[in-house]
Amino acid sequence: MMHVASLYRHPIKAIGHERLGEVVLTPRARMPGDRIWAVAHEGARPVEAWAPCANFVRGAKSASLMAVSAETTPEGLRLTHPERPEITVDPETDGDRLVEWVRPICDPGRAAPAKLVPAPGGMTDNEAPWLTLLSHGSRDALGRVAGRALSPLRFRGNIWIEGAEPWAELSWIGRTLEIGDVRLRVTEPVERCVATHVDPETGRPDADLLKTLETTYGHRDFGVFVEVIAGGRVAPGDTVTLL
């Protein structure tokens, strides 16, 4: 039987993952609180709405960012990194502090971080208001081929499920998943980038997963996008049914 294993959001795009105890999903909307801020770099075009990821600092270009963790606290958003002092910020007022905190862990050969920008609808890598759903069965299978255990945090997903056959989710395109009252339509695979090469504990590349995917499976896909078509509460342990 399939079930929800864990839930994640990333309050600031590419800068910190946050594990959730539960979430209430809304039709045709992204994961609440996911990528609602982003750090535009100095070469970015003016950002007034959703914009492509090339406008922002991100793990594919600055590997060390992958090691940031986030936690929402009463005082604000607490960020930690193995090479930086802990910081707590209010993104509404502390954008400059956050940019200066993140600057030393951005690749100096890339456009430098310049400004924290709001993205109320979510600045995910897909313009459509979708979430990502990933399977531990596929992660374990990919890890066996890659010859190492792979942290889920490499893939920066929203909903992780347990109990599915490896790679089964790639065959679900166009079908619907039920989690309690929630209905999710599986829309398309998630094509991956070099951010997956990075160990999220250290922020350093240690595996060429794109090559592993291409050589073994003939694609660069891991996980699927899903659209919320009926909303409701989701929590770890909830049963997932393929309709």
KABEL-V227377 format. One record per residue. SS is DSSP state (@ for helix, = for strand, . for the rest). BURIAL is b if it has 9 or more other C-alpha atoms within 8 Angstrom, else e. Layout:
ss = (SS/SS)
burial = (BURIAL/BURIAL)
//
This chain:
ss = (./=/=/=/=/=/=/=/=/././=/././././=/=/=/=/./=/=/=/=/./././././././././././=/=/=/=/=/./././././././././././@/@/@/=/././././././@/@/@/@/@/./=/=/=/=/=/././=/=/=/=/=/=/././=/=/=/=/=/=/./././././@/@/@/@/@/@/@/@/@/./././././././././=/=/=/=/=/=/././././././././././././=/=/=/=/=/@/@/@/@/@/@/@/@/@/@/@/./././././@/@/@/././././=/=/=/=/./././././@/@/@/@/././././=/=/=/=/././=/=/=/=/=/=/=/=/=/=/././@/@/@/@/=/=/././././=/=/./././@/@/@/@/@/@/@/@/@/./././=/=/=/=/=/=/=/=/=/=/./=/=/=/=/./././=/=/=/=/.)
burial = (e/b/b/b/b/b/b/b/b/b/b/b/b/b/b/b/b/b/e/b/e/b/b/b/b/b/b/b/b/b/b/b/b/b/b/b/b/b/b/b/b/b/e/b/e/e/e/e/e/b/e/e/e/e/b/b/b/b/b/e/b/b/b/b/b/b/b/b/b/b/b/e/e/e/e/b/b/b/b/b/b/e/e/e/e/e/e/b/b/b/b/e/e/b/b/e/e/b/b/e/b/b/b/e/b/b/b/e/e/e/e/b/b/b/b/b/b/e/b/e/b/b/b/b/e/e/b/e/b/b/b/b/b/b/b/b/b/b/b/b/b/b/b/b/b/b/e/e/e/e/e/b/e/b/e/b/b/b/b/b/b/b/b/b/e/b/b/e/b/b/e/b/b/e/b/b/b/b/b/b/b/b/b/b/b/b/b/b/b/b/e/b/e/b/b/b/b/b/b/b/e/e/b/b/e/e/e/e/b/b/e/b/b/b/e/e/e/e/e/b/b/b/b/b/b/b/b/b/b/b/b/b/b/b/b/b/e/b/b/b/e/e/e)
//
